[in-house]
Amino acid sequence: MYKITPGLRQPLYSVAQTRQLEHRLAADLPDGTLMQRAGLAVARLALALAPHAQRIWIACGPGNNGGDGLEAAVHLLRWGKSPLVTWLGDPDRAPADTRAAFARFAQAGLSISPTPPADPDFCIDALLGIGADARPPAPQMADWMQQLRAHSPSVLAIDIPSGLSADNGRVNPVHVRAGHTLSLLTLKPGLFTHQGRDTAGSVWFDALGTTPQDAVDLAPVAHLPATPFEPARLHASHKGSYGDVAVVGGARGMTGAALMAATAALHSGCGRVFVSLLDDRAGTLHPPYPELMFRPLDELDWSRMSCVFGCGAGQLPENLVRRVLACASPLVIDADGLNAIAACPALQEGLAQRGARQQVTVLTPHPLEAARLLNCPVSQIQGDRLQAAQQLMQKWGCTVVLKGSGSVIATPGQTPVINTTGNARLATAGSGDVLAGMIGAALAKGFNAFDAACWSVFRHGAIADRWPDLTPLTAGALARSPQVV
């Protein structure tokens, strides 16, 4: 058992794949083995998280998640704790393994409480697990879920917090918010994206005695990223060794977006950064940015630099977008560049042609921009972020960064990545522009599109994770922060 921390590469599996693995293992093991292992793992983690807790409420549902809770109660009793168990199950109707777990529970001298305790020292959510669906819970279960929410920091969820979708991170209106979640047998993508990160708390993992070889034929639906690695710079190198970035954007009233992208590119280690602002008063902005090289659009050599396009660009003329799509490679398209493409079928065709030509392109939409690109509601994007990122990738043959809590990075021919760094400090104007600049710098330095996106998204979030508490993180400070992990 171990805690999932940023930088620890791990495969993520769907509910269907987890069920498949469960059934395969159960056929080769004595009856109830996986449930007994799960109960022991839950009890061990509860003891480690709250060693001084005495009154431990275990809220058990009618299925196998509840059986895990019953098994945990037996171990906690043996270790001197006072588990108080509420159960929505029926020994005569429960699944076979849960029925056996209840028999061991009763044999240990434990009994079911009709009501939850008023003041538990610690709580274990064993209500729904990965078998939950979108239907509202029954009244009694809903009441227990609400009571568990009142003790949120002291709640350990078994496998997945009740009411959270293991596949996509959506939550039901009534759901449990846990301080900790112990994912069993496999890690599930819903724990790491959309509302999953807020709902699951700290995520732990126990493989229940299995090895990676047991799941060798199951292709993960996604991965958590490993800590990015960048080769050390050679002493005998110069600014030309690390590539050039051109930032095109910054219409009148929005020049800050382009300048933040450019500053981030510079602080991410590329050799030179050129800026072509769309504001015709741009000349007055030069002095505060001595490291940046301002150029008219016609003076940029698209063939010799990576391009970051669309940050604060406003209403873009179609001929400019056509030119960028035709000439720039590698290319990062952000913000207003994405909106221009979403609004124009001809530009969408131009983007598709880039994919057919295998020109390097990275799209960085937030959920609303992704919804415009796919012509669907934002709720559909957020309802399955992993699928949405892959749809965008497949539609245009490019690398996609679907931003948000648990950003999803997808590229043709690779298993998607769900990023594990970052926090709500990044919910500030301009942080997306900074990310676009970081990706542009990584491309200029020679990273392939997928690695450039993963490298940048991880570091972008890691800066926020290491930012001092109680200190606001502005996009300008984010852009200038050392890119060290």
C-alpha positions as CSV (number, residue, x, y, z in Angstrom):
1,M,0.0,0.0,0.0
2,Y,1.3,3.5,-0.8
3,K,0.1,7.1,-1.2
4,I,-0.3,8.4,-4.8
5,T,1.9,11.5,-5.1
6,P,2.7,13.7,-8.2
7,G,5.4,12.2,-10.4
8,L,4.6,8.6,-9.7
9,R,3.7,7.0,-13.0
10,Q,0.7,4.7,-12.7
11,P,-1.8,3.0,-15.0
12,L,-5.5,3.9,-14.7
13,Y,-8.2,1.3,-15.5
14,S,-11.9,1.6,-16.2
15,V,-14.6,0.0,-14.1
16,A,-15.2,-2.6,-16.7
17,Q,-11.5,-3.5,-16.8
18,T,-11.4,-3.6,-13.0
19,R,-14.4,-6.0,-12.9
20,Q,-12.7,-8.2,-15.5
21,L,-9.6,-8.4,-13.4
22,E,-11.7,-9.1,-10.3
23,H,-13.5,-12.0,-11.9
24,R,-10.3,-13.5,-13.3
25,L,-8.5,-13.3,-9.9
26,A,-11.6,-14.6,-8.0
27,A,-11.6,-17.7,-10.2
28,D,-8.1,-18.6,-9.1
29,L,-8.3,-17.7,-5.4
30,P,-10.3,-19.2,-2.5
31,D,-13.7,-17.7,-2.0
32,G,-13.7,-14.2,-0.4
33,T,-9.9,-13.8,-0.6
34,L,-10.0,-10.4,-2.3
35,M,-12.6,-9.1,0.1
36,Q,-10.7,-10.2,3.1
37,R,-7.5,-8.6,1.7
38,A,-9.5,-5.4,1.1
39,G,-10.9,-5.3,4.6
40,L,-7.4,-5.8,6.1
41,A,-6.0,-3.0,3.9
42,V,-8.8,-0.6,4.9
43,A,-8.3,-1.4,8.6
44,R,-4.5,-0.9,8.3
45,L,-4.9,2.5,6.6
46,A,-7.5,3.6,9.1
47,L,-5.2,2.7,11.9
48,A,-2.3,4.6,10.3
49,L,-4.4,7.7,9.5
50,A,-6.1,7.9,12.9
51,P,-4.1,5.9,15.4
52,H,-5.8,7.5,18.4
53,A,-9.4,7.2,17.1
54,Q,-11.5,4.9,19.1
55,R,-15.1,5.2,17.9
56,I,-15.0,4.4,14.2
57,W,-18.2,4.6,12.2
58,I,-18.2,2.2,9.2
59,A,-21.1,3.0,6.9
60,C,-21.7,-0.1,4.8
61,G,-23.8,-0.5,1.7
62,P,-25.6,-3.6,0.5
63,G,-23.0,-4.8,-2.0
64,N,-19.4,-5.9,-1.9
65,N,-18.1,-2.4,-0.9
66,G,-20.1,-2.9,2.3
67,G,-18.6,-6.3,2.6
68,D,-15.1,-4.7,2.6
69,G,-16.3,-2.5,5.4
70,L,-17.6,-5.5,7.4
71,E,-14.2,-7.2,7.1
72,A,-12.4,-4.0,8.2
73,A,-14.6,-3.8,11.3
74,V,-13.4,-7.3,12.4
75,H,-9.8,-6.3,12.2
76,L,-10.4,-2.9,14.0
77,L,-12.1,-4.8,16.8
78,R,-9.2,-7.1,17.2
79,W,-6.9,-4.2,17.4
80,G,-8.7,-2.6,20.3
81,K,-11.0,-0.2,18.5
82,S,-14.7,0.2,18.8
83,P,-16.2,0.0,15.3
84,L,-19.8,1.0,15.0
85,V,-21.3,-0.4,11.9
86,T,-24.4,0.6,10.0
87,W,-25.4,-1.6,7.2
88,L,-28.0,-1.3,4.5
89,G,-27.6,-5.0,3.5
90,D,-29.5,-8.2,4.2
91,P,-27.6,-11.4,5.0
92,D,-30.1,-13.4,3.0
93,R,-29.8,-11.2,-0.1
94,A,-26.2,-10.0,0.0
95,P,-23.6,-11.2,-2.6
96,A,-21.9,-14.4,-1.6
97,D,-18.6,-12.8,-0.4
98,T,-20.4,-10.1,1.5
99,R,-22.7,-12.8,3.1
100,A,-19.5,-14.6,4.3
101,A,-18.0,-11.4,5.5
102,F,-21.2,-10.8,7.6
103,A,-20.9,-14.2,9.1
104,R,-17.3,-13.5,10.2
105,F,-18.5,-10.1,11.5
106,A,-21.2,-11.7,13.7
107,Q,-18.8,-14.5,14.8
108,A,-16.5,-11.8,16.1
109,G,-19.3,-10.6,18.4
110,L,-20.1,-7.5,16.4
111,S,-23.6,-6.3,15.6
112,I,-25.2,-3.8,13.3
113,S,-26.2,-0.4,14.7
114,P,-29.6,1.0,13.6
115,T,-28.2,4.6,13.5
116,P,-24.9,6.3,13.0
117,P,-23.0,7.6,16.0
118,A,-23.4,11.3,16.8
119,D,-19.7,12.0,17.3
120,P,-17.4,9.4,15.7
121,D,-13.6,9.8,15.9
122,F,-13.2,8.5,12.4
123,C,-15.4,7.3,9.5
124,I,-15.2,4.8,6.8
125,D,-17.3,5.1,3.6
126,A,-18.2,1.6,2.4
127,L,-21.6,2.5,0.9
128,L,-21.3,2.4,-2.9
129,G,-17.9,1.9,-4.4
130,I,-17.4,1.6,-8.2
131,G,-20.8,0.0,-8.7
132,A,-22.6,3.3,-8.2
133,D,-24.7,4.7,-11.0
134,A,-26.3,8.1,-11.7
135,R,-29.6,7.3,-9.9
136,P,-30.3,9.2,-6.7
137,P,-29.5,7.1,-3.6
138,A,-32.3,5.7,-1.4
139,P,-33.3,8.1,1.4
140,Q,-31.5,6.3,4.2
141,M,-28.3,6.0,2.2
142,A,-28.6,9.7,1.2
143,D,-28.9,10.6,4.8
144,W,-25.8,8.6,5.8
145,M,-23.9,10.2,2.9
146,Q,-24.8,13.6,4.1
147,Q,-23.7,12.7,7.6
148,L,-20.4,11.4,6.3
149,R,-19.9,14.8,4.5
150,A,-20.2,16.5,7.9
151,H,-17.0,14.6,8.9
152,S,-15.3,15.0,5.6
153,P,-11.6,15.3,6.7
154,S,-12.0,12.3,8.9
155,V,-13.5,10.0,6.2
156,L,-11.7,7.2,4.5
157,A,-13.6,6.0,1.4
158,I,-13.2,2.4,0.2
159,D,-12.2,2.3,-3.5
160,I,-14.0,5.5,-4.4
161,P,-16.1,8.0,-2.5
162,S,-19.8,7.1,-2.7
163,G,-21.5,9.1,-5.4
164,L,-18.4,9.7,-7.5
165,S,-18.1,8.1,-10.9
166,A,-14.9,6.0,-11.1
167,D,-14.6,6.4,-14.8
168,N,-15.0,10.1,-15.3
169,G,-15.0,12.0,-12.0
170,R,-18.6,13.2,-12.1
171,V,-20.5,13.4,-8.8
172,N,-24.1,12.8,-8.0
173,P,-25.9,15.8,-6.2
174,V,-25.6,13.7,-3.0
175,H,-22.1,12.3,-2.6
176,V,-19.4,11.8,0.0
177,R,-16.4,14.0,0.2
178,A,-13.5,12.1,1.7
179,G,-10.3,13.1,3.3
180,H,-8.7,9.9,2.0
181,T,-9.6,7.3,-0.5
182,L,-8.1,3.8,-0.7
183,S,-8.3,2.6,-4.3
184,L,-8.3,-1.2,-4.4
185,L,-6.9,-3.6,-7.1
186,T,-6.6,-0.8,-9.7
187,L,-6.5,3.0,-9.8
188,K,-9.5,4.6,-11.4
189,P,-9.4,7.7,-13.7
190,G,-12.3,9.4,-11.9
191,L,-10.2,9.9,-8.8
192,F,-7.9,12.3,-10.7
193,T,-10.0,14.5,-12.9
194,H,-13.0,16.8,-12.9
195,Q,-14.6,16.7,-9.4
196,G,-12.7,13.6,-8.4
197,R,-9.7,15.4,-6.9
198,D,-11.9,17.5,-4.6
199,T,-14.0,14.5,-3.6
200,A,-11.4,11.8,-3.1
201,G,-8.9,13.7,-1.0
202,S,-5.5,12.0,-0.6
203,V,-5.5,8.8,-2.8
204,W,-3.9,5.6,-1.6
205,F,-3.5,2.4,-3.5
206,D,-3.4,-1.3,-2.6
207,A,-3.1,-3.9,-5.3
208,L,-4.5,-6.6,-2.9
209,G,-1.6,-8.9,-3.5
210,T,-1.7,-8.8,-7.3
211,T,1.2,-7.9,-9.6
212,P,1.3,-5.8,-12.9
213,Q,1.5,-9.1,-14.7
214,D,-2.0,-10.0,-13.6
215,A,-3.3,-7.0,-15.7
216,V,-0.7,-7.3,-18.5
217,D,-3.4,-7.8,-21.2
218,L,-5.5,-4.9,-20.0
219,A,-4.6,-1.7,-21.9
220,P,-4.9,1.3,-19.4
221,V,-7.4,4.0,-20.3
222,A,-4.9,6.6,-19.1
223,H,-1.7,7.0,-17.1
224,L,-0.6,9.3,-14.3
225,P,2.5,11.1,-15.4
226,A,6.0,10.4,-14.1
227,T,8.1,13.4,-12.9
228,P,9.4,15.1,-16.1
229,F,13.0,14.8,-17.0
230,E,15.0,17.3,-19.0
231,P,18.7,16.6,-20.0
232,A,21.3,18.9,-18.4
233,R,22.4,21.7,-20.6
234,L,25.8,21.3,-22.2
235,H,28.5,23.9,-21.4
236,A,29.3,24.2,-25.1
237,S,25.9,25.4,-26.1
238,H,24.4,28.8,-26.9
239,K,21.0,30.4,-27.3
240,G,20.5,28.9,-30.7
241,S,20.7,25.4,-29.1
242,Y,17.4,25.9,-27.3
243,G,15.2,27.2,-30.1
244,D,13.1,30.2,-30.8
245,V,9.5,30.9,-29.9
246,A,7.2,33.3,-31.6
247,V,4.1,34.5,-29.7
248,V,1.3,36.0,-31.9
249,G,-1.6,37.6,-30.1
250,G,-2.4,40.5,-27.8
251,A,-5.0,42.6,-29.5
252,R,-5.9,46.0,-28.1
253,G,-6.8,45.7,-24.5
254,M,-5.4,42.2,-24.2
255,T,-1.7,42.5,-24.8
256,G,-1.0,41.2,-21.3
257,A,-2.0,37.7,-22.4
258,A,0.6,37.5,-25.2
259,L,3.2,39.1,-23.0
260,M,2.6,36.5,-20.2
261,A,2.9,33.7,-22.7
262,A,6.1,35.1,-24.0
263,T,7.5,35.7,-20.5
264,A,6.7,32.1,-19.6
265,A,8.4,30.8,-22.7
266,L,11.5,32.7,-21.8
267,H,11.5,31.5,-18.2
268,S,11.0,28.0,-19.5
269,G,14.4,28.0,-21.0
270,C,14.1,28.5,-24.8
271,G,16.8,30.5,-26.5
272,R,14.9,33.5,-27.8
273,V,11.3,34.8,-27.7
274,F,9.8,37.0,-30.5
275,V,6.5,38.7,-29.9
276,S,4.2,40.0,-32.6
277,L,1.4,41.9,-30.9
278,L,-1.8,42.6,-32.8
279,D,-2.3,45.9,-30.9
280,D,-1.2,48.7,-33.3
281,R,0.1,50.6,-30.3
282,A,2.5,47.8,-29.3
283,G,5.6,50.0,-29.7
284,T,4.9,51.7,-26.4
285,L,5.1,48.3,-24.6
286,H,8.7,47.5,-25.4
287,P,10.7,49.0,-22.5
288,P,9.3,46.9,-19.6
289,Y,10.3,43.7,-21.4
290,P,13.9,44.0,-22.5
291,E,14.5,40.2,-23.0
292,L,11.6,39.9,-25.5
293,M,12.1,40.8,-29.2
294,F,9.1,42.6,-30.7
295,R,8.6,42.1,-34.4
296,P,5.9,42.9,-37.0
297,L,4.1,39.8,-38.1
298,D,5.5,39.9,-41.6
299,E,9.1,39.7,-40.2
300,L,8.6,36.3,-38.4
301,D,10.2,33.3,-40.1
302,W,7.6,30.6,-39.3
303,S,9.9,27.8,-40.5
304,R,12.6,28.4,-37.9
305,M,10.6,28.7,-34.6
306,S,7.7,27.3,-32.7
307,C,4.6,29.5,-32.6
308,V,2.2,30.2,-29.8
309,F,-1.0,31.6,-31.3
310,G,-4.2,33.1,-30.0
311,C,-3.4,34.4,-26.5
312,G,-5.5,37.6,-26.1
313,A,-6.0,37.8,-29.9
314,G,-9.6,39.0,-29.9
315,Q,-11.5,38.7,-33.2
316,L,-9.0,37.2,-35.6
317,P,-9.1,37.8,-39.4
318,E,-9.6,34.5,-41.2
319,N,-6.7,35.1,-43.5
320,L,-4.3,35.4,-40.6
321,V,-5.5,32.2,-39.0
322,R,-5.2,30.4,-42.4
323,R,-1.6,31.7,-42.7
324,V,-0.6,30.4,-39.3
325,L,-2.3,27.0,-39.9
326,A,-0.5,26.6,-43.2
327,C,3.0,27.8,-42.2
328,A,3.7,27.5,-38.5
329,S,5.1,24.2,-37.2
330,P,5.4,23.4,-34.4
331,L,2.3,25.3,-33.3
332,V,0.4,25.9,-30.0
333,I,-3.1,27.2,-30.5
334,D,-4.8,28.7,-27.4
335,A,-7.7,30.9,-26.5
336,D,-9.0,33.1,-29.3
337,G,-7.1,31.0,-31.9
338,L,-9.3,28.1,-30.8
339,N,-12.4,30.2,-30.8
340,A,-11.7,31.4,-34.4
341,I,-11.3,27.8,-35.6
342,A,-14.5,26.7,-33.8
343,A,-16.5,29.4,-35.5
344,C,-15.3,28.7,-39.1
345,P,-15.6,25.4,-41.0
346,A,-12.9,26.5,-43.4
347,L,-10.4,26.9,-40.6
348,Q,-11.4,23.6,-39.1
349,E,-10.5,22.1,-42.5
350,G,-7.2,23.8,-42.3
351,L,-6.5,22.4,-38.9
352,A,-7.4,18.9,-40.1
353,Q,-5.0,19.3,-43.0
354,R,-2.2,20.1,-40.6
355,G,-2.9,16.7,-39.0
356,A,-2.9,15.0,-42.4
357,R,0.5,16.6,-43.1
358,Q,1.7,15.5,-39.7
359,Q,2.6,19.1,-38.7
360,V,3.1,19.4,-35.0
361,T,0.1,21.0,-33.4
362,V,-0.9,21.3,-29.7
363,L,-4.4,22.6,-28.8
364,T,-4.9,23.9,-25.3
365,P,-8.7,24.4,-24.7
366,H,-10.4,24.9,-21.4
367,P,-13.8,23.1,-21.2
368,L,-15.8,25.9,-22.8
369,E,-13.4,26.2,-25.8
370,A,-13.5,22.4,-26.1
371,A,-17.3,22.5,-26.2
372,R,-17.2,25.0,-29.0
373,L,-14.7,22.9,-31.0
374,L,-16.9,19.8,-30.6
375,N,-20.2,21.7,-30.9
376,C,-21.6,20.3,-27.7
377,P,-22.6,21.5,-24.2
378,V,-19.8,22.1,-21.7
379,S,-21.6,19.5,-19.5
380,Q,-20.8,16.9,-22.1
381,I,-17.1,17.8,-22.0
382,Q,-16.9,17.8,-18.2
383,G,-19.1,14.6,-18.1
384,D,-16.3,12.6,-19.6
385,R,-13.1,14.7,-19.9
386,L,-11.0,11.7,-21.0
387,Q,-13.3,10.9,-23.9
388,A,-13.6,14.6,-24.9
389,A,-9.8,15.0,-25.1
390,Q,-9.6,11.9,-27.3
391,Q,-12.4,13.1,-29.5
392,L,-10.6,16.4,-30.1
393,M,-7.3,14.5,-30.8
394,Q,-9.0,12.1,-33.2
395,K,-10.9,14.8,-35.1
396,W,-7.8,16.8,-35.9
397,G,-4.9,14.5,-35.5
398,C,-3.1,16.7,-33.0
399,T,-2.0,16.8,-29.4
400,V,-4.7,18.1,-27.0
401,V,-4.4,19.5,-23.5
402,L,-7.9,19.7,-22.0
403,K,-7.3,22.0,-19.1
404,G,-9.0,21.9,-15.8
405,S,-8.8,19.9,-12.5
406,G,-6.8,16.9,-13.7
407,S,-5.8,18.2,-17.1
408,V,-6.0,15.5,-19.8
409,I,-3.3,15.2,-22.4
410,A,-4.0,13.1,-25.5
411,T,-2.1,12.5,-28.7
412,P,-2.4,10.0,-31.5
413,G,-0.9,6.6,-30.8
414,Q,-0.3,7.2,-27.1
415,T,-2.2,6.3,-23.9
416,P,-3.7,9.6,-22.5
417,V,-2.2,11.2,-19.4
418,I,-4.2,12.7,-16.5
419,N,-2.0,15.3,-14.8
420,T,-1.8,15.2,-11.0
421,T,-0.2,18.6,-10.2
422,G,-1.9,21.9,-9.7
423,N,-4.5,23.4,-7.4
424,A,-7.1,26.3,-7.3
425,R,-4.3,28.9,-7.2
426,L,-4.2,28.5,-11.0
427,A,-7.8,29.7,-11.2
428,T,-6.7,33.2,-12.2
429,A,-6.7,35.2,-15.4
430,G,-3.7,34.5,-17.5
431,S,-2.6,31.2,-16.1
432,G,-3.6,29.4,-19.4
433,D,-1.5,31.9,-21.4
434,V,1.4,31.0,-19.2
435,L,0.9,27.3,-20.0
436,A,0.8,27.9,-23.7
437,G,4.1,29.8,-23.5
438,M,5.7,26.9,-21.6
439,I,4.5,24.4,-24.2
440,G,5.9,26.6,-26.9
441,A,9.3,26.7,-25.2
442,A,9.4,22.9,-24.8
443,L,8.6,22.4,-28.5
444,A,11.4,24.9,-29.4
445,K,13.8,22.9,-27.3
446,G,13.1,19.8,-29.3
447,F,10.5,17.9,-27.2
448,N,7.9,16.0,-29.2
449,A,4.4,17.4,-28.9
450,F,3.2,14.9,-26.3
451,D,6.2,15.2,-24.1
452,A,6.2,19.0,-24.4
453,A,2.6,19.0,-23.3
454,C,3.1,16.6,-20.4
455,W,6.3,18.3,-19.3
456,S,4.7,21.8,-19.3
457,V,1.4,20.8,-17.7
458,F,3.2,19.0,-14.9
459,R,5.5,21.9,-14.1
460,H,2.8,24.5,-14.5
461,G,0.8,22.7,-11.7
462,A,3.9,22.0,-9.6
463,I,4.7,25.7,-9.3
464,A,1.2,26.2,-7.9
465,D,1.6,23.3,-5.5
466,R,4.8,24.7,-4.1
467,W,3.6,28.3,-3.9
468,P,3.6,29.7,-0.3
469,D,0.3,29.5,1.5
470,L,-1.7,32.7,1.9
471,T,0.3,34.3,-1.0
472,P,-1.8,35.0,-4.1
473,L,-0.4,33.4,-7.3
474,T,-0.8,35.8,-10.2
475,A,-0.2,34.8,-13.8
476,G,2.7,37.2,-14.0
477,A,4.4,35.6,-11.0
478,L,3.7,32.2,-12.4
479,A,5.3,33.1,-15.7
480,R,8.5,34.3,-14.0
481,S,8.7,31.4,-11.5
482,P,11.7,29.1,-12.0
483,Q,10.7,26.0,-13.9
484,V,12.1,23.5,-11.4
485,V,10.5,20.3,-10.2
